[in-house]
Amino acid sequence: MKLIPNLKNKITENNVTIAGLKAGLDAKKAQIEATPTSNPNYNVYVNEHNALIPEYNNLVETNRFNVTTYNGGVQAFNACIGAAGSTSATTH
């Protein structure tokens, strides 16, 4: 079942990207909070922050779907292994 390791790798890659985006969002939020609204750059910082949000949200949603798919594959695999292990030969 090759899909599971590939999907697991993709989930891991996405988690790294999500963490980087979150750090960027947090840094931009801190910059916004430290900038007076009268500063000419204030709206630039807000727009930069807001531009990152859809990418972050889309990747989080994609990863949720991937995790659900991955878990379903693991459960199916485990059920298959469990079924194979529970069959035993009988003699008459």
Summary of the structure (lengths in Angstrom):
residues: 92
radius of gyration: 22.8
end to end distance: 36.1
largest distance: 89.8
contacts: 206
relative contact order: 0.14
helix: 84%
strand: 0%
